[in-house]
Amino acid sequence: MFFPISKIVWFALSPVNLLLLLAALAAILAFTRFARFGRWLGLLAMLGVLTLAFSPLPRILVRPLENRFPQQDAAKGPVAGIIVLGGAIGVARGDVTMNFAAARMTKAVELARLHPEAKLVFTGGGANLLTEVVETEADGARMLFEGLGLPPGRLILEDQSRNTRENASFTRRLVDPKPGERWLLVTSAWHMPRSIGVFRKAGFNVEAFPVDYFSANEPADFFRPYREASRGFNIAENGLKEWVGLLAYWAAGYTDSLFPAP
C-alpha cells in the first residue's frame, strides 16, 4: 500500500500542484461571499508561485542533499558492479527518451568503460499508478546501453521495482553481492541520501557516486534567480519530495537514519 498512497499524497502535496489548487480555489471564492478571503488566498498562491519559479529557494533546498555525499575518484580501485537507479529514462514510439536526470545514464556508460570488468546494473520498472506499464525503464536502459556499444553480457536489468525501496531490495536479491566487493551507486545527488539509506537497510553496502547536480555549491546558489519558471518548479518539486521522502522512509522503517551520511 505504501506505493499508491505515496503517489496520491504527493500529488496533493507537491508544491506546484498545491499552489495551483489554492489559486483555483481563490478564483472560485471570488464569486462567493468569501471573496475577501479568496483575494488573500489568491495573493498567497501567487507569491508562492513566484517564489518557487524565480527565487533561489529551490536551489537552497537541494544544496544540503547534494552536499551530503561528495563525488569520489571514479578510478579508485576495482569495481564489481555499477548500479544505476531509474528515474531518468523511458521508451516512446520505439525510441529512448530521457529527462533532466539523464546524467545518471551517461555517467553509467562512462563508468562502465572505465571499469570494463564491472557489471552494469540498471534498476527501474514503471511507476505509473493509473496506467499499465508496457515498456519499462529497464527496456529503455537496454536500448541505450546496447546502442552505445556495451556488450549485452555485462548488463543486468531489474524491471519490477517502482520506488527506491524496491530498487534496493530487488537489486540485492538479483546480484547477490559478496563480502569485500565494491559496488558503485549512481543516482542524482539530491536523491543520494535516501538511496544510500534504503540500500543500507537492505543489507547492500554500496558506495555513493552522485551525479546530476542542481546546485553549483557556490555562493551564487543563495542569490542567483532562475531565468525560466519551469526550472525553479522542477528543482522545488524534486527537493521538497526528497525531504518528505526522507521523513516518510525513516518513519516507515525503510531507513535507519533520518538523514543518512557517509
Summary of the structure (lengths in Angstrom):
residues: 262
radius of gyration: 20.2
end to end distance: 30.5
largest distance: 70.6
contacts: 827
relative contact order: 0.17
helix: 52%
strand: 13%
